[in-house]
Amino acid sequence: MTQQKTKSSTKYLFGLDTFGDIPSDNNGKLMGHPQAIRQVVKEAILADKLGVDVIALGEHHRPDYSISSPETILAGIATRTKNITLATGVTVLSSDDPVRVYQRFATLDALSNGRAQVILGRGSFTESFPLFGYDLQDYNVLFEEKIELFAELIKEKPVTWSGTTRAALNKADVYPKTESGHLDTRVGVGGSPESVVRAARYGFPLVLAIIGGSPDRFVPYVELYRRASAELGTTAHPIGVHSPGFVADTDQEARDIAWRPFKENRDRIGRDRGWPSMTRQQYDSEIDNGSLYIGSPETVAQKIASTMKILDAERFDLVYGSGSLSAEARLRNIELYGSVVIPRVRELLNNPPETTQS
């Protein structure tokens, strides 16, 4: 019997993520935080013009990143853009108040005509915990209780809730409401099976933060999410992937431009975590075999398409602008990603019909 595969009608989404790294200017000097924030707004405006689907801003409380209040910057971007989804990557819910998070993003949703998206996570850094008066020993219970409350808040009905990490609520109605009646909410996961099951329990879409190693090692997490969703009776939504990368006109140019800023950033983080200094060989190996999407538009497009097929993902976000990469290089990266890489990935994923024997 001959079976024909039809052309995919899947709506693939492509985004750009930034943690607000401090870029260098045309003279090689690092920008200050205010200038770096304005640079992110400029980049988001360009991404919107190019038709990029999502801009996601991370939350950090460190000197090497400029964004500690992503929703504030997203509100500014909302007034300068028309179509791009305004997301976080991630909002550290554990050290925030779920009611205030809901209110801020519902407000952003109103300003942007329904383009707000909050991606919740526990965070890869821990500076926010002592900064806001939380004990790291409560790391797990803080997220568990707060995501439970947030799942109730986005139903936009009076909430009755009690826990150990904040004051109880008794039929509390929270404002403003969204026009759609539901705030777009997802969960970012870096590799914890418990976090995958938690996302499934609340019926949240899953975004996998894959920052190293071969993407195929995350296949079991995709399978776990879908299996848990089925067992819990919730919806298994399409999977998203978030990984770092950089696009330039040629493979060698991309590798050479991104190498020093990427190494400096990685080594700075590594000093806090006991990692050895990164070598050029390790860097090149991660590009060739791991989860660094660095190269020419064709190289990066082929790699993104391969990852999305492996993980059966319908969204890919490129984490751009690592470390002190220049503002000029970041803009060129976005231009190539939006105008060349994304159309090419769509072409590769929506390939012509094939005939197979069965």
Secondary structure as a PSIPRED ss2 file (coil, helix, strand):
# PSIPRED VFORMAT (PSIPRED V4.0)

   1 M C   1.000  0.000  0.000
   2 T E   0.000  0.000  1.000
   3 Q E   0.000  0.000  1.000
   4 Q E   0.000  0.000  1.000
   5 K C   1.000  0.000  0.000
   6 T C   1.000  0.000  0.000
   7 K C   1.000  0.000  0.000
   8 S C   1.000  0.000  0.000
   9 S C   1.000  0.000  0.000
  10 T C   1.000  0.000  0.000
  11 K C   1.000  0.000  0.000
  12 Y C   1.000  0.000  0.000
  13 L E   0.000  0.000  1.000
  14 F E   0.000  0.000  1.000
  15 G E   0.000  0.000  1.000
  16 L E   0.000  0.000  1.000
  17 D E   0.000  0.000  1.000
  18 T E   0.000  0.000  1.000
  19 F C   1.000  0.000  0.000
  20 G C   1.000  0.000  0.000
  21 D E   0.000  0.000  1.000
  22 I C   1.000  0.000  0.000
  23 P C   1.000  0.000  0.000
  24 S E   0.000  0.000  1.000
  25 D C   1.000  0.000  0.000
  26 N C   1.000  0.000  0.000
  27 N C   1.000  0.000  0.000
  28 G C   1.000  0.000  0.000
  29 K C   1.000  0.000  0.000
  30 L E   0.000  0.000  1.000
  31 M C   1.000  0.000  0.000
  32 G C   1.000  0.000  0.000
  33 H H   0.000  1.000  0.000
  34 P H   0.000  1.000  0.000
  35 Q H   0.000  1.000  0.000
  36 A H   0.000  1.000  0.000
  37 I H   0.000  1.000  0.000
  38 R H   0.000  1.000  0.000
  39 Q H   0.000  1.000  0.000
  40 V H   0.000  1.000  0.000
  41 V H   0.000  1.000  0.000
  42 K H   0.000  1.000  0.000
  43 E H   0.000  1.000  0.000
  44 A H   0.000  1.000  0.000
  45 I H   0.000  1.000  0.000
  46 L H   0.000  1.000  0.000
  47 A H   0.000  1.000  0.000
  48 D H   0.000  1.000  0.000
  49 K H   0.000  1.000  0.000
  50 L H   0.000  1.000  0.000
  51 G C   1.000  0.000  0.000
  52 V C   1.000  0.000  0.000
  53 D C   1.000  0.000  0.000
  54 V E   0.000  0.000  1.000
  55 I E   0.000  0.000  1.000
  56 A E   0.000  0.000  1.000
  57 L E   0.000  0.000  1.000
  58 G C   1.000  0.000  0.000
  59 E C   1.000  0.000  0.000
  60 H C   1.000  0.000  0.000
  61 H C   1.000  0.000  0.000
  62 R C   1.000  0.000  0.000
  63 P C   1.000  0.000  0.000
  64 D C   1.000  0.000  0.000
  65 Y E   0.000  0.000  1.000
  66 S C   1.000  0.000  0.000
  67 I C   1.000  0.000  0.000
  68 S C   1.000  0.000  0.000
  69 S C   1.000  0.000  0.000
  70 P H   0.000  1.000  0.000
  71 E H   0.000  1.000  0.000
  72 T H   0.000  1.000  0.000
  73 I H   0.000  1.000  0.000
  74 L H   0.000  1.000  0.000
  75 A H   0.000  1.000  0.000
  76 G H   0.000  1.000  0.000
  77 I H   0.000  1.000  0.000
  78 A H   0.000  1.000  0.000
  79 T C   1.000  0.000  0.000
  80 R C   1.000  0.000  0.000
  81 T C   1.000  0.000  0.000
  82 K C   1.000  0.000  0.000
  83 N C   1.000  0.000  0.000
  84 I C   1.000  0.000  0.000
  85 T E   0.000  0.000  1.000
  86 L E   0.000  0.000  1.000
  87 A E   0.000  0.000  1.000
  88 T E   0.000  0.000  1.000
  89 G C   1.000  0.000  0.000
  90 V C   1.000  0.000  0.000
  91 T E   0.000  0.000  1.000
  92 V E   0.000  0.000  1.000
  93 L H   0.000  1.000  0.000
  94 S H   0.000  1.000  0.000
  95 S H   0.000  1.000  0.000
  96 D C   1.000  0.000  0.000
  97 D C   1.000  0.000  0.000
  98 P H   0.000  1.000  0.000
  99 V H   0.000  1.000  0.000
 100 R H   0.000  1.000  0.000
 101 V H   0.000  1.000  0.000
 102 Y H   0.000  1.000  0.000
 103 Q H   0.000  1.000  0.000
 104 R H   0.000  1.000  0.000
 105 F H   0.000  1.000  0.000
 106 A H   0.000  1.000  0.000
 107 T H   0.000  1.000  0.000
 108 L H   0.000  1.000  0.000
 109 D H   0.000  1.000  0.000
 110 A H   0.000  1.000  0.000
 111 L H   0.000  1.000  0.000
 112 S C   1.000  0.000  0.000
 113 N C   1.000  0.000  0.000
 114 G C   1.000  0.000  0.000
 115 R C   1.000  0.000  0.000
 116 A E   0.000  0.000  1.000
 117 Q E   0.000  0.000  1.000
 118 V E   0.000  0.000  1.000
 119 I E   0.000  0.000  1.000
 120 L E   0.000  0.000  1.000
 121 G E   0.000  0.000  1.000
 122 R C   1.000  0.000  0.000
 123 G C   1.000  0.000  0.000
 124 S C   1.000  0.000  0.000
 125 F C   1.000  0.000  0.000
 126 T C   1.000  0.000  0.000
 127 E C   1.000  0.000  0.000
 128 S H   0.000  1.000  0.000
 129 F H   0.000  1.000  0.000
 130 P H   0.000  1.000  0.000
 131 L H   0.000  1.000  0.000
 132 F C   1.000  0.000  0.000
 133 G C   1.000  0.000  0.000
 134 Y C   1.000  0.000  0.000
 135 D C   1.000  0.000  0.000
 136 L H   0.000  1.000  0.000
 137 Q H   0.000  1.000  0.000
 138 D H   0.000  1.000  0.000
 139 Y H   0.000  1.000  0.000
 140 N H   0.000  1.000  0.000
 141 V H   0.000  1.000  0.000
 142 L H   0.000  1.000  0.000
 143 F H   0.000  1.000  0.000
 144 E H   0.000  1.000  0.000
 145 E H   0.000  1.000  0.000
 146 K H   0.000  1.000  0.000
 147 I H   0.000  1.000  0.000
 148 E H   0.000  1.000  0.000
 149 L H   0.000  1.000  0.000
 150 F H   0.000  1.000  0.000
 151 A H   0.000  1.000  0.000
 152 E H   0.000  1.000  0.000
 153 L H   0.000  1.000  0.000
 154 I C   1.000  0.000  0.000
 155 K C   1.000  0.000  0.000
 156 E C   1.000  0.000  0.000
 157 K C   1.000  0.000  0.000
 158 P C   1.000  0.000  0.000
 159 V E   0.000  0.000  1.000
 160 T E   0.000  0.000  1.000
 161 W E   0.000  0.000  1.000
 162 S C   1.000  0.000  0.000
 163 G C   1.000  0.000  0.000
 164 T C   1.000  0.000  0.000
 165 T C   1.000  0.000  0.000
 166 R C   1.000  0.000  0.000
 167 A C   1.000  0.000  0.000
 168 A C   1.000  0.000  0.000
 169 L E   0.000  0.000  1.000
 170 N E   0.000  0.000  1.000
 171 K E   0.000  0.000  1.000
 172 A E   0.000  0.000  1.000
 173 D C   1.000  0.000  0.000
 174 V C   1.000  0.000  0.000
 175 Y C   1.000  0.000  0.000
 176 P C   1.000  0.000  0.000
 177 K C   1.000  0.000  0.000
 178 T C   1.000  0.000  0.000
 179 E C   1.000  0.000  0.000
 180 S C   1.000  0.000  0.000
 181 G C   1.000  0.000  0.000
 182 H C   1.000  0.000  0.000
 183 L C   1.000  0.000  0.000
 184 D E   0.000  0.000  1.000
 185 T E   0.000  0.000  1.000
 186 R E   0.000  0.000  1.000
 187 V E   0.000  0.000  1.000
 188 G E   0.000  0.000  1.000
 189 V E   0.000  0.000  1.000
 190 G C   1.000  0.000  0.000
 191 G C   1.000  0.000  0.000
 192 S C   1.000  0.000  0.000
 193 P H   0.000  1.000  0.000
 194 E H   0.000  1.000  0.000
 195 S H   0.000  1.000  0.000
 196 V H   0.000  1.000  0.000
 197 V H   0.000  1.000  0.000
 198 R H   0.000  1.000  0.000
 199 A H   0.000  1.000  0.000
 200 A H   0.000  1.000  0.000
 201 R H   0.000  1.000  0.000
 202 Y C   1.000  0.000  0.000
 203 G C   1.000  0.000  0.000
 204 F C   1.000  0.000  0.000
 205 P C   1.000  0.000  0.000
 206 L E   0.000  0.000  1.000
 207 V E   0.000  0.000  1.000
 208 L E   0.000  0.000  1.000
 209 A E   0.000  0.000  1.000
 210 I C   1.000  0.000  0.000
 211 I C   1.000  0.000  0.000
 212 G C   1.000  0.000  0.000
 213 G C   1.000  0.000  0.000
 214 S C   1.000  0.000  0.000
 215 P H   0.000  1.000  0.000
 216 D H   0.000  1.000  0.000
 217 R H   0.000  1.000  0.000
 218 F H   0.000  1.000  0.000
 219 V H   0.000  1.000  0.000
 220 P H   0.000  1.000  0.000
 221 Y H   0.000  1.000  0.000
 222 V H   0.000  1.000  0.000
 223 E H   0.000  1.000  0.000
 224 L H   0.000  1.000  0.000
 225 Y H   0.000  1.000  0.000
 226 R H   0.000  1.000  0.000
 227 R H   0.000  1.000  0.000
 228 A H   0.000  1.000  0.000
 229 S H   0.000  1.000  0.000
 230 A H   0.000  1.000  0.000
 231 E H   0.000  1.000  0.000
 232 L H   0.000  1.000  0.000
 233 G C   1.000  0.000  0.000
 234 T C   1.000  0.000  0.000
 235 T C   1.000  0.000  0.000
 236 A C   1.000  0.000  0.000
 237 H C   1.000  0.000  0.000
 238 P C   1.000  0.000  0.000
 239 I E   0.000  0.000  1.000
 240 G E   0.000  0.000  1.000
 241 V E   0.000  0.000  1.000
 242 H E   0.000  0.000  1.000
 243 S E   0.000  0.000  1.000
 244 P E   0.000  0.000  1.000
 245 G E   0.000  0.000  1.000
 246 F E   0.000  0.000  1.000
 247 V E   0.000  0.000  1.000
 248 A C   1.000  0.000  0.000
 249 D C   1.000  0.000  0.000
 250 T C   1.000  0.000  0.000
 251 D H   0.000  1.000  0.000
 252 Q H   0.000  1.000  0.000
 253 E H   0.000  1.000  0.000
 254 A H   0.000  1.000  0.000
 255 R H   0.000  1.000  0.000
 256 D H   0.000  1.000  0.000
 257 I H   0.000  1.000  0.000
 258 A H   0.000  1.000  0.000
 259 W H   0.000  1.000  0.000
 260 R H   0.000  1.000  0.000
 261 P H   0.000  1.000  0.000
 262 F H   0.000  1.000  0.000
 263 K H   0.000  1.000  0.000
 264 E H   0.000  1.000  0.000
 265 N H   0.000  1.000  0.000
 266 R H   0.000  1.000  0.000
 267 D H   0.000  1.000  0.000
 268 R H   0.000  1.000  0.000
 269 I H   0.000  1.000  0.000
 270 G H   0.000  1.000  0.000
 271 R H   0.000  1.000  0.000
 272 D H   0.000  1.000  0.000
 273 R H   0.000  1.000  0.000
 274 G C   1.000  0.000  0.000
 275 W C   1.000  0.000  0.000
 276 P C   1.000  0.000  0.000
 277 S C   1.000  0.000  0.000
 278 M C   1.000  0.000  0.000
 279 T C   1.000  0.000  0.000
 280 R H   0.000  1.000  0.000
 281 Q H   0.000  1.000  0.000
 282 Q H   0.000  1.000  0.000
 283 Y H   0.000  1.000  0.000
 284 D H   0.000  1.000  0.000
 285 S H   0.000  1.000  0.000
 286 E H   0.000  1.000  0.000
 287 I H   0.000  1.000  0.000
 288 D H   0.000  1.000  0.000
 289 N H   0.000  1.000  0.000
 290 G C   1.000  0.000  0.000
 291 S C   1.000  0.000  0.000
 292 L C   1.000  0.000  0.000
 293 Y E   0.000  0.000  1.000
 294 I E   0.000  0.000  1.000
 295 G E   0.000  0.000  1.000
 296 S C   1.000  0.000  0.000
 297 P H   0.000  1.000  0.000
 298 E H   0.000  1.000  0.000
 299 T H   0.000  1.000  0.000
 300 V H   0.000  1.000  0.000
 301 A H   0.000  1.000  0.000
 302 Q H   0.000  1.000  0.000
 303 K H   0.000  1.000  0.000
 304 I H   0.000  1.000  0.000
 305 A H   0.000  1.000  0.000
 306 S H   0.000  1.000  0.000
 307 T H   0.000  1.000  0.000
 308 M H   0.000  1.000  0.000
 309 K H   0.000  1.000  0.000
 310 I H   0.000  1.000  0.000
 311 L H   0.000  1.000  0.000
 312 D C   1.000  0.000  0.000
 313 A E   0.000  0.000  1.000
 314 E E   0.000  0.000  1.000
 315 R E   0.000  0.000  1.000
 316 F E   0.000  0.000  1.000
 317 D E   0.000  0.000  1.000
 318 L E   0.000  0.000  1.000
 319 V E   0.000  0.000  1.000
 320 Y C   1.000  0.000  0.000
 321 G C   1.000  0.000  0.000
 322 S C   1.000  0.000  0.000
 323 G C   1.000  0.000  0.000
 324 S C   1.000  0.000  0.000
 325 L C   1.000  0.000  0.000
 326 S E   0.000  0.000  1.000
 327 A H   0.000  1.000  0.000
 328 E H   0.000  1.000  0.000
 329 A H   0.000  1.000  0.000
 330 R H   0.000  1.000  0.000
 331 L H   0.000  1.000  0.000
 332 R H   0.000  1.000  0.000
 333 N H   0.000  1.000  0.000
 334 I H   0.000  1.000  0.000
 335 E H   0.000  1.000  0.000
 336 L H   0.000  1.000  0.000
 337 Y H   0.000  1.000  0.000
 338 G H   0.000  1.000  0.000
 339 S H   0.000  1.000  0.000
 340 V H   0.000  1.000  0.000
 341 V H   0.000  1.000  0.000
 342 I H   0.000  1.000  0.000
 343 P H   0.000  1.000  0.000
 344 R H   0.000  1.000  0.000
 345 V H   0.000  1.000  0.000
 346 R H   0.000  1.000  0.000
 347 E H   0.000  1.000  0.000
 348 L H   0.000  1.000  0.000
 349 L H   0.000  1.000  0.000
 350 N C   1.000  0.000  0.000
 351 N C   1.000  0.000  0.000
 352 P C   1.000  0.000  0.000
 353 P C   1.000  0.000  0.000
 354 E C   1.000  0.000  0.000
 355 T E   0.000  0.000  1.000
 356 T E   0.000  0.000  1.000
 357 Q E   0.000  0.000  1.000
 358 S C   1.000  0.000  0.000
